[in-house]
Amino acid sequence: MRTPWRPAAEPDPAELLRAAVAAARLPGATADLLDPLTTALAARHPALDLPGVEQQLTAAVAGLWDRGWQPADVVHVVGRRTSRRAARLVAAVVRSEAAASGAADRAPRPWVEQLDALPPAVGVPGWRAGTRVEAGTAWADVVRVLALLPTLPPLERLLPGPAGWPAHRRAGEEPVRSGPVDERVLGRVRALLAKAERTDFPEEADALAGKAQELVSRYAIDAAVLAGEQALDLGAGVVARRLHLDDPFATAKSQLLHAVAAANGCRVVRLGDLGMATVVGLPTDLELVDLLFTSLLLQATRALADAGRGGPRSAVFGRGFLLAYAGRIGERLTAAGERAATAAAAEHGGALVPALARRDAAVEHRLTELFPRLRAARRRAVDPAGWWAGRAAADRADLGSGPAAPRLGR
């Protein structure tokens, strides 16, 4: 049986913080256990200006970079394990650490893009000023973050950490990998999906996203054939990216991601209870998978909300709905890809099958490098009503046949 911590007269604040972090790491740590410690910290340092606390947070964040973590990963997991307010605290620390390390001028481009997506740098004092909560609550966030970060597991290294960055990166210094993303195609796909999401007419949305999917499929096919003709090493171009899946139903959402990725030449590995998944594929395919998945997830969420308007629905119904939605979307995406392949075969002839085989082999090889000990996820029973409602919603989603997509210029 635990007894609440009782402070001695004028306790040392640094010792209070160490005791609070240790208490937060105990299994089943409750507010009753932490409150006396965070209240005492708040009484002495209501502005969170305890010397060394920001340095401890910065060191905890920086310690994750050499263990495969990236800025967006840290912010996502802290929000998932603690609170959105604590996630904003970590975002502030990440931005401060990046400014001190010169990350904007040294890090790989995807790393810098993640930093740019975070709120402006304000540091811990700026975060505290913007929380509008009691000092004890703010200290509780600090304590939980300090307790959590060192315990996070290592992740597969998808980008080099700060130790592998150059002292200074000049503009344009990064090499162009095989299969660069054509911004014109991405722009067309974004425009089609955005228009499909805005329309109130399912038939129009179906036709618009059908055009988007066939554009995606045909572009990827042409890119693979062109790479073969130019004798490019596709294996050197395969990359991996982590996407973040929010609750509720993060596992079911990962099945939708798997369906989209599988139809577009990519592979997906779900990362346990972290609410993340790693997608492996060529750069163009990853960009397009990200766009399609985001759009379809938005539609699935709306459809699930519509299914619940007739009365309250259980969590089991919601999970079954999304799993069925993912399965049916996978079938429809595969059919769209086959239509694009049929159209491409008329032009590329015998070069098509070897090109796609090389792409698949390159992706599989990189997947095995990153995850040498994969295991299949265990399937669980689903609610039948949710399952059939999800399939029906998938049939109404914005996918379908459309005109043949433009080919890569050669």
Rosetta blueprint (number, residue, H / E / L):
1 M L
2 R L
3 T L
4 P L
5 W L
6 R L
7 P L
8 A L
9 A L
10 E L
11 P L
12 D L
13 P H
14 A H
15 E H
16 L H
17 L H
18 R H
19 A H
20 A H
21 V H
22 A H
23 A H
24 A H
25 R L
26 L L
27 P L
28 G L
29 A L
30 T L
31 A H
32 D H
33 L H
34 L H
35 D H
36 P H
37 L H
38 T H
39 T H
40 A H
41 L H
42 A H
43 A H
44 R H
45 H L
46 P L
47 A L
48 L L
49 D L
50 L L
51 P L
52 G L
53 V H
54 E H
55 Q H
56 Q H
57 L H
58 T H
59 A H
60 A H
61 V H
62 A H
63 G H
64 L H
65 W H
66 D L
67 R L
68 G L
69 W L
70 Q L
71 P H
72 A H
73 D H
74 V H
75 V H
76 H H
77 V H
78 V H
79 G H
80 R H
81 R H
82 T L
83 S L
84 R H
85 R H
86 A H
87 A H
88 R H
89 L H
90 V H
91 A H
92 A H
93 V H
94 V H
95 R H
96 S H
97 E H
98 A H
99 A H
100 A H
101 S H
102 G L
103 A H
104 A H
105 D H
106 R L
107 A L
108 P L
109 R H
110 P H
111 W H
112 V H
113 E H
114 Q H
115 L H
116 D H
117 A L
118 L L
119 P L
120 P L
121 A L
122 V L
123 G H
124 V H
125 P H
126 G H
127 W H
128 R H
129 A H
130 G H
131 T H
132 R L
133 V L
134 E L
135 A H
136 G H
137 T H
138 A H
139 W H
140 A H
141 D H
142 V H
143 V H
144 R H
145 V H
146 L H
147 A H
148 L H
149 L H
150 P H
151 T H
152 L L
153 P L
154 P L
155 L L
156 E L
157 R L
158 L L
159 L L
160 P L
161 G L
162 P H
163 A H
164 G H
165 W L
166 P L
167 A L
168 H L
169 R L
170 R L
171 A L
172 G L
173 E L
174 E L
175 P L
176 V L
177 R L
178 S L
179 G L
180 P L
181 V L
182 D L
183 E H
184 R H
185 V H
186 L H
187 G H
188 R H
189 V H
190 R H
191 A H
192 L H
193 L H
194 A H
195 K H
196 A H
197 E H
198 R H
199 T L
200 D L
201 F L
202 P H
203 E H
204 E H
205 A H
206 D H
207 A H
208 L H
209 A H
210 G H
211 K H
212 A H
213 Q H
214 E H
215 L H
216 V H
217 S H
218 R H
219 Y H
220 A H
221 I H
222 D H
223 A H
224 A H
225 V H
226 L H
227 A H
228 G H
229 E H
230 Q L
231 A L
232 L L
233 D L
234 L H
235 G H
236 A H
237 G H
238 V L
239 V E
240 A E
241 R E
242 R E
243 L E
244 H E
245 L L
246 D L
247 D L
248 P L
249 F L
250 A H
251 T H
252 A H
253 K H
254 S H
255 Q H
256 L H
257 L H
258 H H
259 A H
260 V H
261 A H
262 A H
263 A L
264 N L
265 G L
266 C L
267 R E
268 V E
269 V E
270 R E
271 L L
272 G H
273 D H
274 L H
275 G L
276 M E
277 A E
278 T E
279 V E
280 V E
281 G E
282 L L
283 P H
284 T H
285 D H
286 L H
287 E H
288 L H
289 V H
290 D H
291 L H
292 L H
293 F H
294 T H
295 S H
296 L H
297 L H
298 L H
299 Q H
300 A H
301 T H
302 R H
303 A H
304 L H
305 A H
306 D H
307 A H
308 G L
309 R L
310 G L
311 G L
312 P L
313 R L
314 S L
315 A H
316 V H
317 F H
318 G H
319 R H
320 G H
321 F H
322 L H
323 L H
324 A H
325 Y H
326 A H
327 G H
328 R H
329 I H
330 G H
331 E H
332 R H
333 L H
334 T H
335 A H
336 A H
337 G H
338 E H
339 R H
340 A H
341 A H
342 T H
343 A H
344 A H
345 A H
346 A H
347 E H
348 H H
349 G H
350 G H
351 A H
352 L H
353 V H
354 P H
355 A H
356 L H
357 A H
358 R H
359 R H
360 D H
361 A H
362 A H
363 V H
364 E H
365 H H
366 R H
367 L H
368 T H
369 E H
370 L H
371 F L
372 P L
373 R L
374 L L
375 R L
376 A L
377 A L
378 R L
379 R L
380 R L
381 A L
382 V L
383 D L
384 P H
385 A H
386 G H
387 W H
388 W H
389 A H
390 G H
391 R H
392 A H
393 A H
394 A H
395 D H
396 R L
397 A L
398 D L
399 L L
400 G L
401 S L
402 G L
403 P L
404 A L
405 A L
406 P L
407 R L
408 L L
409 G L
410 R L
